[in-house]
Amino acid sequence: MRDRRNVAASFVTLLALIFGASAAAQTTVASLPPQILLYADTVYVNAKIVTLDEHEMNADPGTIVEAMAVRDEIIIALGSDREMRALAGPDTRIVDLQGKTVLPGFVESHVHPMGESERFAREQYGLRTTPEGYVLLMDVGADSDDTMARVARAMDLLLAHATPTPDEWLNIELAHAPELGFATPASVSTLMSAPQLSDVRITKSDVSEIVPNYPLVLSSATGIMDAPKKNIWFHVTAGPDGRPVTTEVVALDGSFDQ
């Protein structure tokens, strides 16, 4: 009987030790920082990682660090090479970026960089608020070659009736034409822009070949100046209040589209 009691007491003591150790282990694990519970999938080192953690509108890019650790496509830590290498496990991939700069992924659903850059340039260099020059709104052609032929004829017509000064802009706005396959202004803009430069159908060189001596903006139904009517060249000047004043110069004749 005494032996059985000793065995039972020893078993209870063993259980207490096991469960006590388990509880202590759980408490210790729960208190560990999450970075070391799982190793990083990838550690990027030897870089200039721009964090942009300075959120004020100024030129400060924020903290710049040497390295970062990534797990499950999420950045889990930033710091020095030594600190990030400490988060690497046996299967972690170490990538040496050889001093390259890393920027955050920028997501912007809708911007107008041309208008904003114009505004900045006017403020920076004290330029007049209202652009002055000549503007024409006309239909896009059936394709890029037809469009540029129309641009060339329009320019010949303007220069036969006016002589732009060196500081005046020329702006030809191409209106969409659903019957030609250009259903919206955005579809017209694909003639002059594309994700791959090789896919652009109307290039800067094409425009410069036709209009070599004047600054020309070729745009999709909007630009640095706006024409009040289609198929008429207008001269745009700044009025006394700084707002644009448009004056008709010459209309495209009926044979223009033939």
Secondary structure, DSSP 8 states (H G I E B T S, - for coil): -HHHHHHHHHHHHHHHHHHHHHHHHHHHHHTS-GGGTS-EEEEEESSEEE-----SSSS----EESEEEEETTEEEEEE-HHHHHTTEEEEEEEEE-TT-EE------S---HHHHHHHHHHHHHT--SS--EEEEEEE--SSHHHHHHHHHHHHHHHHHH----TT-EEEEEEE-BGGGTB-SHHHHHTTT--SSGGG-SS-HHHHHHHSSSS-EEEESS--SS--SSBTEEEEEEE-TTS-EEEEEEEE--TTTT-
